Amino acid sequence: MSMPKWLKVSHQQVFPHRAFVVSDVTAVIDYERSTKDNKVQAADRESGLPLWQVEVLDGDPAASKRARTLTVKFATPAQPECPPNTSGMPFTPVVFEDLSVLPYVDRSTESGRIAWSFRASAMTADIGKAGPSATGRATA
């Protein structure tokens, strides 16, 4: 059986209570190739495209402290842009397009735990209402 490395999921499956961007989009740094004076941007191993990242707040009130914020990465030729925040909230609600997850074992604790890497092709404004039945989403 051939399993894909990255598993495709819908935005709604991962963020039923919405997702909020809490940082600027920044380049992912390749620490193995970088030096103190020369930062090198990481590239996707499969496509060779530059990697970008954004910090995200999961709107799920039941999310644990560890799971409340996460990083979503993009493999795109140009730096993705956050949609404008027209929500009236301090953070920008977004929808991630073509969202994929990669499970891995986080060995930062003695017993280890399952963790997830997130990757998307783009992000758009989420103008829907919070909650599992959110509708009315549009692109920015």
Phi and psi in degrees as a GROMACS rama.xvg file:
@    title "Ramachandran Plot"
@    xaxis  label "Phi"
@    yaxis  label "Psi"
@TYPE xy
-104.178  116.261  SER-2
-104.95  136.953  MET-3
-69.4342  149.151  PRO-4
-66.7918  -49.4849  LYS-5
-96.0958  131.487  TRP-6
-99.7159  125.428  LEU-7
-77.1061  132.687  LYS-8
-136.702  160.668  VAL-9
-87.6802  154.697  SER-10
-56.7412  -42.5187  HIS-11
-63.3664  -33.1887  GLN-12
-65.0973  -41.0758  GLN-13
-84.4053  -37.293  VAL-14
-125.992  65.9759  PHE-15
-66.0046  -19.0721  PRO-16
-108.41  22.7429  HIS-17
81.956  162.506  ARG-18
-127.18  142.297  ALA-19
-128.841  126.301  PHE-20
-74.992  130.203  VAL-21
-121.667  12.1109  VAL-22
-150.247  170.842  SER-23
-76.2446  160.066  ASP-24
-77.0851  127.922  VAL-25
-128.132  159.734  THR-26
-70.9033  141.908  ALA-27
-80.5883  126.95  VAL-28
-88.9452  133.49  ILE-29
-89.5026  97.8691  ASP-30
-70.0403  -24.3087  TYR-31
-71.8085  -32.1182  GLU-32
-98.3671  -12.3743  ARG-33
-83.4643  155.981  SER-34
-120.462  176.078  THR-35
-57.3719  -38.754  LYS-36
-96.8827  -13.656  ASP-37
-133.084  101.872  ASN-38
-82.1663  130.285  LYS-39
-111.071  130.117  VAL-40
-75.7933  136.565  GLN-41
-70.305  152.44  ALA-42
-123.103  150.054  ALA-43
-64.4686  133.414  ASP-44
-65.2979  -32.955  ARG-45
-85.3885  -46.4484  GLU-46
-96.8486  -21.476  SER-47
80.367  -0.453287  GLY-48
-73.3608  151.358  LEU-49
-62.6459  146.801  PRO-50
-101.454  137.209  LEU-51
-125.43  159.744  TRP-52
-145.011  156.166  GLN-53
-143.367  142.181  VAL-54
-86.8185  138.475  GLU-55
-130.336  141.455  VAL-56
-101.666  125.357  LEU-57
-80.4352  124.939  ASP-58
-75.8976  2.65817  GLY-59
-70.8751  116.393  ASP-60
-65.3022  -19.1807  PRO-61
-90.5976  -1.86326  ALA-62
-64.5282  138.559  ALA-63
-68.4416  163.004  SER-64
-56.8542  -41.0327  LYS-65
-66.522  -34.0291  ARG-66
-94.0716  -4.1009  ALA-67
-68.1288  -36.8362  ARG-68
-118.42  145.233  THR-69
-150.697  170.927  LEU-70
-112.821  132.729  THR-71
-111.433  131.636  VAL-72
-108.888  155.945  LYS-73
-130.868  136.827  PHE-74
-108.557  94.078  ALA-75
-139.485  151.776  THR-76
-65.0453  -33.0531  PRO-77
-119.188  155.336  ALA-78
-63.284  123.816  GLN-79
-64.0644  152.414  PRO-80
-111.81  139.659  GLU-81
-72.2358  139.895  CYS-82
-67.2089  157.061  PRO-83
-64.5576  146.078  PRO-84
-89.5083  103.656  ASN-85
-110.994  13.6942  THR-86
-81.8592  -18.5974  SER-87
80.8394  2.25583  GLY-88
-100.673  161.586  MET-89
-68.9941  -23.2023  PRO-90
-117.618  153.548  PHE-91
-86.749  118.079  THR-92
-74.6721  133.122  PRO-93
-134.095  162.962  VAL-94
-120.752  130.914  VAL-95
-93.1353  130.38  PHE-96
-90.8051  144.121  GLU-97
49.4419  51.3843  ASP-98
-73.4023  134.675  LEU-99
-132.5  152.164  SER-100
-127.055  150.298  VAL-101
-128.569  113.031  LEU-102
-76.2395  145.32  PRO-103
-151.689  166.122  TYR-104
-95.6155  119.231  VAL-105
-86.5322  112.444  ASP-106
-98.416  22.968  ARG-107
-74.2578  -12.8217  SER-108
-113.123  163.863  THR-109
-60.4231  -40.2755  GLU-110
-88.396  -15.647  SER-111
73.9484  163.199  GLY-112
-157.403  158.04  ARG-113
-76.5354  132.792  ILE-114
-131.818  171.554  ALA-115
-131.179  138.896  TRP-116
-101.319  142.457  SER-117
-118.649  139.168  PHE-118
-140.911  141.899  ARG-119
-138.296  162.97  ALA-120
-91.1314  -24.5754  SER-121
-167.529  170.949  ALA-122
-135.764  144.95  MET-123
-129.751  165.374  THR-124
-66.6546  140.439  ALA-125
-106.165  109.693  ASP-126
-104.409  11.0192  ILE-127
-77.3466  174.679  GLY-128
-91.3282  151.966  LYS-129
-63.9588  150.909  ALA-130
115.131  165.937  GLY-131
-62.4376  -22.8644  PRO-132
-101.27  27.8926  SER-133
-58.1128  132.647  ALA-134
-135.979  177.904  THR-135
77.7813  26.9956  GLY-136
-78.0952  142.341  ARG-137
-138.505  162.399  ALA-138
-90.8181  153.793  THR-139
